[in-house]
Amino acid sequence: MTDDLRSYDPEVHAEYIHDKLLPLVVNHAKDNSHPVDAAVLVSFMALATILQSRGYERDELMIAIDASRAPTHAAPEVLQ
């Protein structure tokens, strides 16, 4: 990997994630009668595979997952 994960600011992408990416995944699940969790997990696995193929190590991805844990009670409904 050429970049340090800490240099990526999630806030830069928050609007895209909340307004486009998450609704796309949720709506895909609902439109195809799949559990939302299944569509989210499969999307996550596909993205993780892409990142690993680009040189991200498993440990780096685990650090990113651990760092992303946040309370969801105040989050947009799509995250709850």
PDB file of N, CA, C and O in Angstrom:
ATOM      1  N   MET A   1       0.847  -1.173   0.000  1.00  0.00           N
ATOM      2  CA  MET A   1       0.000   0.000   0.000  1.00  0.00           C
ATOM      3  C   MET A   1       0.888   1.230   0.000  1.00  0.00           C
ATOM      4  O   MET A   1       1.904   1.261   0.694  1.00  0.00           O
ATOM      5  N   THR A   2       0.521   2.230  -0.761  1.00  0.00           N
ATOM      6  CA  THR A   2       1.358   3.412  -0.875  1.00  0.00           C
ATOM      7  C   THR A   2       0.955   4.525   0.077  1.00  0.00           C
ATOM      8  O   THR A   2       1.771   5.399   0.370  1.00  0.00           O
ATOM      9  N   ASP A   3      -0.267   4.523   0.565  1.00  0.00           N
ATOM     10  CA  ASP A   3      -0.752   5.583   1.446  1.00  0.00           C
ATOM     11  C   ASP A   3      -1.017   5.048   2.843  1.00  0.00           C
ATOM     12  O   ASP A   3      -1.286   3.861   3.026  1.00  0.00           O
ATOM     13  N   ASP A   4      -0.938   5.924   3.814  1.00  0.00           N
ATOM     14  CA  ASP A   4      -1.265   5.589   5.194  1.00  0.00           C
ATOM     15  C   ASP A   4      -2.773   5.745   5.372  1.00  0.00           C
ATOM     16  O   ASP A   4      -3.324   6.790   5.027  1.00  0.00           O
ATOM     17  N   LEU A   5      -3.451   4.725   5.904  1.00  0.00           N
ATOM     18  CA  LEU A   5      -4.901   4.800   6.099  1.00  0.00           C
ATOM     19  C   LEU A   5      -5.311   6.009   6.922  1.00  0.00           C
ATOM     20  O   LEU A   5      -6.403   6.542   6.725  1.00  0.00           O
ATOM     21  N   ARG A   6      -4.465   6.453   7.835  1.00  0.00           N
ATOM     22  CA  ARG A   6      -4.809   7.595   8.681  1.00  0.00           C
ATOM     23  C   ARG A   6      -4.933   8.887   7.882  1.00  0.00           C
ATOM     24  O   ARG A   6      -5.515   9.857   8.367  1.00  0.00           O
ATOM     25  N   SER A   7      -4.402   8.914   6.683  1.00  0.00           N
ATOM     26  CA  SER A   7      -4.486  10.129   5.871  1.00  0.00           C
ATOM     27  C   SER A   7      -5.827  10.260   5.160  1.00  0.00           C
ATOM     28  O   SER A   7      -6.093  11.278   4.522  1.00  0.00           O
ATOM     29  N   TYR A   8      -6.668   9.246   5.265  1.00  0.00           N
ATOM     30  CA  TYR A   8      -7.981   9.294   4.628  1.00  0.00           C
ATOM     31  C   TYR A   8      -9.001   9.835   5.620  1.00  0.00           C
ATOM     32  O   TYR A   8      -9.185   9.271   6.699  1.00  0.00           O
ATOM     33  N   ASP A   9      -9.654  10.912   5.259  1.00  0.00           N
ATOM     34  CA  ASP A   9     -10.641  11.543   6.134  1.00  0.00           C
ATOM     35  C   ASP A   9     -12.042  11.096   5.724  1.00  0.00           C
ATOM     36  O   ASP A   9     -12.510  11.478   4.651  1.00  0.00           O
ATOM     37  N   PRO A  10     -12.722  10.302   6.544  1.00  0.00           N
ATOM     38  CA  PRO A  10     -14.064   9.821   6.188  1.00  0.00           C
ATOM     39  C   PRO A  10     -15.070  10.947   5.961  1.00  0.00           C
ATOM     40  O   PRO A  10     -16.022  10.785   5.197  1.00  0.00           O
ATOM     41  N   GLU A  11     -14.864  12.080   6.619  1.00  0.00           N
ATOM     42  CA  GLU A  11     -15.805  13.194   6.469  1.00  0.00           C
ATOM     43  C   GLU A  11     -15.850  13.711   5.032  1.00  0.00           C
ATOM     44  O   GLU A  11     -16.873  14.229   4.585  1.00  0.00           O
ATOM     45  N   VAL A  12     -14.751  13.568   4.321  1.00  0.00           N
ATOM     46  CA  VAL A  12     -14.697  14.021   2.931  1.00  0.00           C
ATOM     47  C   VAL A  12     -15.722  13.263   2.085  1.00  0.00           C
ATOM     48  O   VAL A  12     -16.265  13.803   1.122  1.00  0.00           O
ATOM     49  N   HIS A  13     -15.974  12.026   2.450  1.00  0.00           N
ATOM     50  CA  HIS A  13     -16.855  11.163   1.665  1.00  0.00           C
ATOM     51  C   HIS A  13     -18.211  10.919   2.333  1.00  0.00           C
ATOM     52  O   HIS A  13     -19.032  10.172   1.802  1.00  0.00           O
ATOM     53  N   ALA A  14     -18.452  11.533   3.476  1.00  0.00           N
ATOM     54  CA  ALA A  14     -19.666  11.249   4.254  1.00  0.00           C
ATOM     55  C   ALA A  14     -20.941  11.522   3.467  1.00  0.00           C
ATOM     56  O   ALA A  14     -21.864  10.709   3.493  1.00  0.00           O
ATOM     57  N   GLU A  15     -21.008  12.637   2.776  1.00  0.00           N
ATOM     58  CA  GLU A  15     -22.220  12.972   2.028  1.00  0.00           C
ATOM     59  C   GLU A  15     -22.498  11.929   0.942  1.00  0.00           C
ATOM     60  O   GLU A  15     -23.635  11.488   0.779  1.00  0.00           O
ATOM     61  N   TYR A  16     -21.469  11.540   0.211  1.00  0.00           N
ATOM     62  CA  TYR A  16     -21.623  10.508  -0.822  1.00  0.00           C
ATOM     63  C   TYR A  16     -22.095   9.193  -0.202  1.00  0.00           C
ATOM     64  O   TYR A  16     -23.012   8.554  -0.720  1.00  0.00           O
ATOM     65  N   ILE A  17     -21.477   8.793   0.894  1.00  0.00           N
ATOM     66  CA  ILE A  17     -21.829   7.522   1.532  1.00  0.00           C
ATOM     67  C   ILE A  17     -23.268   7.547   2.017  1.00  0.00           C
ATOM     68  O   ILE A  17     -24.023   6.608   1.765  1.00  0.00           O
ATOM     69  N   HIS A  18     -23.657   8.613   2.713  1.00  0.00           N
ATOM     70  CA  HIS A  18     -25.005   8.694   3.289  1.00  0.00           C
ATOM     71  C   HIS A  18     -26.081   8.918   2.235  1.00  0.00           C
ATOM     72  O   HIS A  18     -27.172   8.356   2.326  1.00  0.00           O
ATOM     73  N   ASP A  19     -25.769   9.746   1.228  1.00  0.00           N
ATOM     74  CA  ASP A  19     -26.795  10.131   0.258  1.00  0.00           C
ATOM     75  C   ASP A  19     -26.890   9.210  -0.953  1.00  0.00           C
ATOM     76  O   ASP A  19     -27.942   9.134  -1.588  1.00  0.00           O
ATOM     77  N   LYS A  20     -25.805   8.511  -1.279  1.00  0.00           N
ATOM     78  CA  LYS A  20     -25.817   7.700  -2.498  1.00  0.00           C
ATOM     79  C   LYS A  20     -25.486   6.226  -2.273  1.00  0.00           C
ATOM     80  O   LYS A  20     -26.259   5.349  -2.658  1.00  0.00           O
ATOM     81  N   LEU A  21     -24.344   5.954  -1.652  1.00  0.00           N
ATOM     82  CA  LEU A  21     -23.883   4.568  -1.548  1.00  0.00           C
ATOM     83  C   LEU A  21     -24.801   3.710  -0.673  1.00  0.00           C
ATOM     84  O   LEU A  21     -25.266   2.658  -1.110  1.00  0.00           O
ATOM     85  N   LEU A  22     -25.060   4.150   0.552  1.00  0.00           N
ATOM     86  CA  LEU A  22     -25.897   3.342   1.448  1.00  0.00           C
ATOM     87  C   LEU A  22     -27.318   3.167   0.924  1.00  0.00           C
ATOM     88  O   LEU A  22     -27.832   2.048   0.947  1.00  0.00           O
ATOM     89  N   PRO A  23     -27.978   4.238   0.447  1.00  0.00           N
ATOM     90  CA  PRO A  23     -29.313   4.017  -0.116  1.00  0.00           C
ATOM     91  C   PRO A  23     -29.300   3.065  -1.315  1.00  0.00           C
ATOM     92  O   PRO A  23     -30.246   2.300  -1.504  1.00  0.00           O
ATOM     93  N   LEU A  24     -28.252   3.106  -2.116  1.00  0.00           N
ATOM     94  CA  LEU A  24     -28.151   2.198  -3.258  1.00  0.00           C
ATOM     95  C   LEU A  24     -28.116   0.744  -2.795  1.00  0.00           C
ATOM     96  O   LEU A  24     -28.813  -0.104  -3.353  1.00  0.00           O
ATOM     97  N   VAL A  25     -27.314   0.458  -1.785  1.00  0.00           N
ATOM     98  CA  VAL A  25     -27.199  -0.911  -1.266  1.00  0.00           C
ATOM     99  C   VAL A  25     -28.509  -1.338  -0.606  1.00  0.00           C
ATOM    100  O   VAL A  25     -28.996  -2.442  -0.849  1.00  0.00           O
ATOM    101  N   VAL A  26     -29.078  -0.467   0.226  1.00  0.00           N
ATOM    102  CA  VAL A  26     -30.327  -0.785   0.926  1.00  0.00           C
ATOM    103  C   VAL A  26     -31.462  -0.998  -0.069  1.00  0.00           C
ATOM    104  O   VAL A  26     -32.219  -1.961   0.049  1.00  0.00           O
ATOM    105  N   ASN A  27     -31.581  -0.114  -1.038  1.00  0.00           N
ATOM    106  CA  ASN A  27     -32.655  -0.252  -2.026  1.00  0.00           C
ATOM    107  C   ASN A  27     -32.477  -1.501  -2.884  1.00  0.00           C
ATOM    108  O   ASN A  27     -33.461  -2.144  -3.250  1.00  0.00           O
ATOM    109  N   HIS A  28     -31.244  -1.846  -3.205  1.00  0.00           N
ATOM    110  CA  HIS A  28     -30.997  -3.091  -3.954  1.00  0.00           C
ATOM    111  C   HIS A  28     -31.515  -4.289  -3.158  1.00  0.00           C
ATOM    112  O   HIS A  28     -32.181  -5.170  -3.702  1.00  0.00           O
ATOM    113  N   ALA A  29     -31.200  -4.308  -1.872  1.00  0.00           N
ATOM    114  CA  ALA A  29     -31.652  -5.421  -1.027  1.00  0.00           C
ATOM    115  C   ALA A  29     -33.173  -5.487  -0.988  1.00  0.00           C
ATOM    116  O   ALA A  29     -33.762  -6.551  -1.186  1.00  0.00           O
ATOM    117  N   LYS A  30     -33.798  -4.359  -0.735  1.00  0.00           N
ATOM    118  CA  LYS A  30     -35.262  -4.335  -0.635  1.00  0.00           C
ATOM    119  C   LYS A  30     -35.922  -4.696  -1.961  1.00  0.00           C
ATOM    120  O   LYS A  30     -36.887  -5.460  -1.989  1.00  0.00           O
ATOM    121  N   ASP A  31     -35.403  -4.147  -3.064  1.00  0.00           N
ATOM    122  CA  ASP A  31     -35.985  -4.413  -4.381  1.00  0.00           C
ATOM    123  C   ASP A  31     -35.878  -5.880  -4.787  1.00  0.00           C
ATOM    124  O   ASP A  31     -36.673  -6.362  -5.594  1.00  0.00           O
ATOM    125  N   ASN A  32     -34.899  -6.588  -4.230  1.00  0.00           N
ATOM    126  CA  ASN A  32     -34.677  -7.985  -4.586  1.00  0.00           C
ATOM    127  C   ASN A  32     -35.025  -8.951  -3.458  1.00  0.00           C
ATOM    128  O   ASN A  32     -34.657 -10.125  -3.500  1.00  0.00           O
ATOM    129  N   SER A  33     -35.735  -8.451  -2.453  1.00  0.00           N
ATOM    130  CA  SER A  33     -36.187  -9.255  -1.309  1.00  0.00           C
ATOM    131  C   SER A  33     -35.044  -9.961  -0.595  1.00  0.00           C
ATOM    132  O   SER A  33     -35.172 -11.115  -0.187  1.00  0.00           O
ATOM    133  N   HIS A  34     -33.929  -9.261  -0.449  1.00  0.00           N
ATOM    134  CA  HIS A  34     -32.786  -9.773   0.303  1.00  0.00           C
ATOM    135  C   HIS A  34     -32.696  -9.023   1.625  1.00  0.00           C
ATOM    136  O   HIS A  34     -33.115  -7.868   1.701  1.00  0.00           O
ATOM    137  N   PRO A  35     -32.166  -9.647   2.657  1.00  0.00           N
ATOM    138  CA  PRO A  35     -31.927  -8.908   3.892  1.00  0.00           C
ATOM    139  C   PRO A  35     -30.902  -7.799   3.624  1.00  0.00           C
ATOM    140  O   PRO A  35     -29.923  -8.007   2.907  1.00  0.00           O
ATOM    141  N   VAL A  36     -31.137  -6.638   4.203  1.00  0.00           N
ATOM    142  CA  VAL A  36     -30.216  -5.518   4.031  1.00  0.00           C
ATOM    143  C   VAL A  36     -28.816  -5.908   4.500  1.00  0.00           C
ATOM    144  O   VAL A  36     -27.825  -5.569   3.853  1.00  0.00           O
ATOM    145  N   ASP A  37     -28.735  -6.620   5.628  1.00  0.00           N
ATOM    146  CA  ASP A  37     -27.420  -7.029   6.139  1.00  0.00           C
ATOM    147  C   ASP A  37     -26.653  -7.865   5.117  1.00  0.00           C
ATOM    148  O   ASP A  37     -25.432  -7.748   5.006  1.00  0.00           O
ATOM    149  N   ALA A  38     -27.367  -8.705   4.375  1.00  0.00           N
ATOM    150  CA  ALA A  38     -26.697  -9.541   3.372  1.00  0.00           C
ATOM    151  C   ALA A  38     -26.112  -8.679   2.262  1.00  0.00           C
ATOM    152  O   ALA A  38     -24.976  -8.898   1.842  1.00  0.00           O
ATOM    153  N   ALA A  39     -26.874  -7.706   1.784  1.00  0.00           N
ATOM    154  CA  ALA A  39     -26.378  -6.825   0.719  1.00  0.00           C
ATOM    155  C   ALA A  39     -25.210  -5.978   1.208  1.00  0.00           C
ATOM    156  O   ALA A  39     -24.254  -5.747   0.468  1.00  0.00           O
ATOM    157  N   VAL A  40     -25.285  -5.518   2.450  1.00  0.00           N
ATOM    158  CA  VAL A  40     -24.186  -4.734   3.020  1.00  0.00           C
ATOM    159  C   VAL A  40     -22.937  -5.599   3.142  1.00  0.00           C
ATOM    160  O   VAL A  40     -21.846  -5.166   2.773  1.00  0.00           O
ATOM    161  N   LEU A  41     -23.087  -6.814   3.655  1.00  0.00           N
ATOM    162  CA  LEU A  41     -21.937  -7.699   3.838  1.00  0.00           C
ATOM    163  C   LEU A  41     -21.286  -8.059   2.505  1.00  0.00           C
ATOM    164  O   LEU A  41     -20.061  -8.030   2.383  1.00  0.00           O
ATOM    165  N   VAL A  42     -22.094  -8.396   1.516  1.00  0.00           N
ATOM    166  CA  VAL A  42     -21.543  -8.751   0.207  1.00  0.00           C
ATOM    167  C   VAL A  42     -20.851  -7.541  -0.423  1.00  0.00           C
ATOM    168  O   VAL A  42     -19.801  -7.686  -1.049  1.00  0.00           O
ATOM    169  N   SER A  43     -21.429  -6.355  -0.262  1.00  0.00           N
ATOM    170  CA  SER A  43     -20.787  -5.133  -0.769  1.00  0.00           C
ATOM    171  C   SER A  43     -19.458  -4.901  -0.072  1.00  0.00           C
ATOM    172  O   SER A  43     -18.458  -4.579  -0.714  1.00  0.00           O
ATOM    173  N   PHE A  44     -19.452  -5.064   1.241  1.00  0.00           N
ATOM    174  CA  PHE A  44     -18.223  -4.910   2.023  1.00  0.00           C
ATOM    175  C   PHE A  44     -17.158  -5.899   1.556  1.00  0.00           C
ATOM    176  O   PHE A  44     -15.996  -5.532   1.381  1.00  0.00           O
ATOM    177  N   MET A  45     -17.558  -7.144   1.356  1.00  0.00           N
ATOM    178  CA  MET A  45     -16.600  -8.162   0.924  1.00  0.00           C
ATOM    179  C   MET A  45     -16.022  -7.825  -0.451  1.00  0.00           C
ATOM    180  O   MET A  45     -14.831  -8.018  -0.691  1.00  0.00           O
ATOM    181  N   ALA A  46     -16.864  -7.325  -1.347  1.00  0.00           N
ATOM    182  CA  ALA A  46     -16.384  -6.949  -2.678  1.00  0.00           C
ATOM    183  C   ALA A  46     -15.399  -5.790  -2.584  1.00  0.00           C
ATOM    184  O   ALA A  46     -14.361  -5.801  -3.246  1.00  0.00           O
ATOM    185  N   LEU A  47     -15.717  -4.795  -1.765  1.00  0.00           N
ATOM    186  CA  LEU A  47     -14.821  -3.648  -1.601  1.00  0.00           C
ATOM    187  C   LEU A  47     -13.518  -4.061  -0.929  1.00  0.00           C
ATOM    188  O   LEU A  47     -12.447  -3.587  -1.309  1.00  0.00           O
ATOM    189  N   ALA A  48     -13.600  -4.936   0.060  1.00  0.00           N
ATOM    190  CA  ALA A  48     -12.387  -5.420   0.731  1.00  0.00           C
ATOM    191  C   ALA A  48     -11.502  -6.186  -0.246  1.00  0.00           C
ATOM    192  O   ALA A  48     -10.277  -6.074  -0.201  1.00  0.00           O
ATOM    193  N   THR A  49     -12.122  -6.960  -1.125  1.00  0.00           N
ATOM    194  CA  THR A  49     -11.362  -7.698  -2.133  1.00  0.00           C
ATOM    195  C   THR A  49     -10.634  -6.738  -3.069  1.00  0.00           C
ATOM    196  O   THR A  49      -9.472  -6.956  -3.415  1.00  0.00           O
ATOM    197  N   ILE A  50     -11.320  -5.685  -3.473  1.00  0.00           N
ATOM    198  CA  ILE A  50     -10.692  -4.674  -4.337  1.00  0.00           C
ATOM    199  C   ILE A  50      -9.510  -4.034  -3.621  1.00  0.00           C
ATOM    200  O   ILE A  50      -8.435  -3.884  -4.203  1.00  0.00           O
ATOM    201  N   LEU A  51      -9.705  -3.657  -2.361  1.00  0.00           N
ATOM    202  CA  LEU A  51      -8.617  -3.023  -1.606  1.00  0.00           C
ATOM    203  C   LEU A  51      -7.431  -3.966  -1.444  1.00  0.00           C
ATOM    204  O   LEU A  51      -6.282  -3.550  -1.593  1.00  0.00           O
ATOM    205  N   GLN A  52      -7.701  -5.232  -1.141  1.00  0.00           N
ATOM    206  CA  GLN A  52      -6.603  -6.192  -1.000  1.00  0.00           C
ATOM    207  C   GLN A  52      -5.860  -6.372  -2.323  1.00  0.00           C
ATOM    208  O   GLN A  52      -4.637  -6.509  -2.338  1.00  0.00           O
ATOM    209  N   SER A  53      -6.590  -6.372  -3.416  1.00  0.00           N
ATOM    210  CA  SER A  53      -5.931  -6.528  -4.718  1.00  0.00           C
ATOM    211  C   SER A  53      -5.089  -5.307  -5.070  1.00  0.00           C
ATOM    212  O   SER A  53      -4.198  -5.380  -5.916  1.00  0.00           O
ATOM    213  N   ARG A  54      -5.377  -4.187  -4.415  1.00  0.00           N
ATOM    214  CA  ARG A  54      -4.604  -2.959  -4.641  1.00  0.00           C
ATOM    215  C   ARG A  54      -3.482  -2.801  -3.622  1.00  0.00           C
ATOM    216  O   ARG A  54      -2.809  -1.771  -3.585  1.00  0.00           O
ATOM    217  N   GLY A  55      -3.283  -3.825  -2.795  1.00  0.00           N
ATOM    218  CA  GLY A  55      -2.128  -3.817  -1.907  1.00  0.00           C
ATOM    219  C   GLY A  55      -2.398  -3.583  -0.435  1.00  0.00           C
ATOM    220  O   GLY A  55      -1.462  -3.591   0.364  1.00  0.00           O
ATOM    221  N   TYR A  56      -3.648  -3.374  -0.052  1.00  0.00           N
ATOM    222  CA  TYR A  56      -3.961  -3.206   1.366  1.00  0.00           C
ATOM    223  C   TYR A  56      -3.829  -4.556   2.059  1.00  0.00           C
ATOM    224  O   TYR A  56      -4.284  -5.578   1.544  1.00  0.00           O
ATOM    225  N   GLU A  57      -3.215  -4.548   3.206  1.00  0.00           N
ATOM    226  CA  GLU A  57      -3.035  -5.769   3.988  1.00  0.00           C
ATOM    227  C   GLU A  57      -4.251  -5.992   4.881  1.00  0.00           C
ATOM    228  O   GLU A  57      -4.952  -5.047   5.243  1.00  0.00           O
ATOM    229  N   ARG A  58      -4.489  -7.243   5.227  1.00  0.00           N
ATOM    230  CA  ARG A  58      -5.606  -7.589   6.107  1.00  0.00           C
ATOM    231  C   ARG A  58      -5.548  -6.801   7.409  1.00  0.00           C
ATOM    232  O   ARG A  58      -6.569  -6.288   7.867  1.00  0.00           O
ATOM    233  N   ASP A  59      -4.365  -6.698   8.008  1.00  0.00           N
ATOM    234  CA  ASP A  59      -4.228  -5.967   9.272  1.00  0.00           C
ATOM    235  C   ASP A  59      -4.642  -4.508   9.124  1.00  0.00           C
ATOM    236  O   ASP A  59      -5.254  -3.942  10.030  1.00  0.00           O
ATOM    237  N   GLU A  60      -4.315  -3.902   8.001  1.00  0.00           N
ATOM    238  CA  GLU A  60      -4.700  -2.509   7.762  1.00  0.00           C
ATOM    239  C   GLU A  60      -6.212  -2.381   7.650  1.00  0.00           C
ATOM    240  O   GLU A  60      -6.800  -1.430   8.165  1.00  0.00           O
ATOM    241  N   LEU A  61      -6.834  -3.333   6.981  1.00  0.00           N
ATOM    242  CA  LEU A  61      -8.289  -3.305   6.850  1.00  0.00           C
ATOM    243  C   LEU A  61      -8.964  -3.522   8.202  1.00  0.00           C
ATOM    244  O   LEU A  61      -9.988  -2.901   8.489  1.00  0.00           O
ATOM    245  N   MET A  62      -8.401  -4.393   9.030  1.00  0.00           N
ATOM    246  CA  MET A  62      -8.955  -4.626  10.368  1.00  0.00           C
ATOM    247  C   MET A  62      -8.832  -3.370  11.230  1.00  0.00           C
ATOM    248  O   MET A  62      -9.747  -3.051  11.989  1.00  0.00           O
ATOM    249  N   ILE A  63      -7.718  -2.660  11.120  1.00  0.00           N
ATOM    250  CA  ILE A  63      -7.550  -1.401  11.853  1.00  0.00           C
ATOM    251  C   ILE A  63      -8.609  -0.401  11.408  1.00  0.00           C
ATOM    252  O   ILE A  63      -9.194   0.294  12.239  1.00  0.00           O
ATOM    253  N   ALA A  64      -8.859  -0.326  10.113  1.00  0.00           N
ATOM    254  CA  ALA A  64      -9.879   0.587   9.593  1.00  0.00           C
ATOM    255  C   ALA A  64     -11.267   0.210  10.107  1.00  0.00           C
ATOM    256  O   ALA A  64     -12.056   1.085  10.467  1.00  0.00           O
ATOM    257  N   ILE A  65     -11.566  -1.084  10.141  1.00  0.00           N
ATOM    258  CA  ILE A  65     -12.861  -1.537  10.662  1.00  0.00           C
ATOM    259  C   ILE A  65     -12.992  -1.157  12.132  1.00  0.00           C
ATOM    260  O   ILE A  65     -14.018  -0.617  12.544  1.00  0.00           O
ATOM    261  N   ASP A  66     -11.966  -1.434  12.918  1.00  0.00           N
ATOM    262  CA  ASP A  66     -12.007  -1.101  14.342  1.00  0.00           C
ATOM    263  C   ASP A  66     -12.151   0.397  14.562  1.00  0.00           C
ATOM    264  O   ASP A  66     -12.851   0.819  15.483  1.00  0.00           O
ATOM    265  N   ALA A  67     -11.506   1.200  13.739  1.00  0.00           N
ATOM    266  CA  ALA A  67     -11.565   2.656  13.880  1.00  0.00           C
ATOM    267  C   ALA A  67     -12.924   3.212  13.476  1.00  0.00           C
ATOM    268  O   ALA A  67     -13.282   4.321  13.873  1.00  0.00           O
ATOM    269  N   SER A  68     -13.678   2.459  12.697  1.00  0.00           N
ATOM    270  CA  SER A  68     -14.954   2.969  12.195  1.00  0.00           C
ATOM    271  C   SER A  68     -16.121   2.728  13.143  1.00  0.00           C
ATOM    272  O   SER A  68     -17.229   3.203  12.894  1.00  0.00           O
ATOM    273  N   ARG A  69     -15.888   2.004  14.209  1.00  0.00           N
ATOM    274  CA  ARG A  69     -16.985   1.732  15.149  1.00  0.00           C
ATOM    275  C   ARG A  69     -17.464   3.037  15.764  1.00  0.00           C
ATOM    276  O   ARG A  69     -16.695   3.792  16.359  1.00  0.00           O
ATOM    277  N   ALA A  70     -18.759   3.275  15.601  1.00  0.00           N
ATOM    278  CA  ALA A  70     -19.346   4.499  16.136  1.00  0.00           C
ATOM    279  C   ALA A  70     -20.771   4.200  16.574  1.00  0.00           C
ATOM    280  O   ALA A  70     -21.421   3.314  16.019  1.00  0.00           O
ATOM    281  N   PRO A  71     -21.259   4.939  17.573  1.00  0.00           N
ATOM    282  CA  PRO A  71     -22.658   4.736  17.979  1.00  0.00           C
ATOM    283  C   PRO A  71     -23.592   5.089  16.826  1.00  0.00           C
ATOM    284  O   PRO A  71     -23.355   6.049  16.094  1.00  0.00           O
ATOM    285  N   THR A  72     -24.651   4.306  16.673  1.00  0.00           N
ATOM    286  CA  THR A  72     -25.563   4.547  15.554  1.00  0.00           C
ATOM    287  C   THR A  72     -26.868   5.204  15.969  1.00  0.00           C
ATOM    288  O   THR A  72     -27.701   5.483  15.107  1.00  0.00           O
ATOM    289  N   HIS A  73     -27.078   5.461  17.249  1.00  0.00           N
ATOM    290  CA  HIS A  73     -28.365   6.018  17.661  1.00  0.00           C
ATOM    291  C   HIS A  73     -28.618   7.391  17.062  1.00  0.00           C
ATOM    292  O   HIS A  73     -29.777   7.752  16.861  1.00  0.00           O
ATOM    293  N   ALA A  74     -27.597   8.164  16.771  1.00  0.00           N
ATOM    294  CA  ALA A  74     -27.768   9.488  16.185  1.00  0.00           C
ATOM    295  C   ALA A  74     -27.467   9.477  14.688  1.00  0.00           C
ATOM    296  O   ALA A  74     -27.494  10.522  14.039  1.00  0.00           O
ATOM    297  N   ALA A  75     -27.183   8.314  14.148  1.00  0.00           N
ATOM    298  CA  ALA A  75     -26.826   8.206  12.733  1.00  0.00           C
ATOM    299  C   ALA A  75     -28.082   8.241  11.869  1.00  0.00           C
ATOM    300  O   ALA A  75     -29.186   8.010  12.360  1.00  0.00           O
ATOM    301  N   PRO A  76     -27.910   8.531  10.577  1.00  0.00           N
ATOM    302  CA  PRO A  76     -29.063   8.473   9.675  1.00  0.00           C
ATOM    303  C   PRO A  76     -29.725   7.101   9.735  1.00  0.00           C
ATOM    304  O   PRO A  76     -29.075   6.098  10.032  1.00  0.00           O
ATOM    305  N   GLU A  77     -31.021   7.069   9.452  1.00  0.00           N
ATOM    306  CA  GLU A  77     -31.802   5.833   9.584  1.00  0.00           C
ATOM    307  C   GLU A  77     -31.194   4.672   8.810  1.00  0.00           C
ATOM    308  O   GLU A  77     -31.249   3.530   9.266  1.00  0.00           O
ATOM    309  N   VAL A  78     -30.619   4.949   7.651  1.00  0.00           N
ATOM    310  CA  VAL A  78     -30.066   3.873   6.828  1.00  0.00           C
ATOM    311  C   VAL A  78     -28.915   3.152   7.528  1.00  0.00           C
ATOM    312  O   VAL A  78     -28.619   2.004   7.198  1.00  0.00           O
ATOM    313  N   LEU A  79     -28.262   3.809   8.494  1.00  0.00           N
ATOM    314  CA  LEU A  79     -27.163   3.193   9.224  1.00  0.00           C
ATOM    315  C   LEU A  79     -27.623   2.419  10.448  1.00  0.00           C
ATOM    316  O   LEU A  79     -26.871   1.606  10.985  1.00  0.00           O
ATOM    317  N   GLN A  80     -28.838   2.662  10.890  1.00  0.00           N
ATOM    318  CA  GLN A  80     -29.307   2.045  12.136  1.00  0.00           C
ATOM    319  C   GLN A  80     -29.809   0.639  11.912  1.00  0.00           C
ATOM    320  O   GLN A  80     -30.240  -0.021  12.858  1.00  0.00           O
TER     321      GLN A  80
END
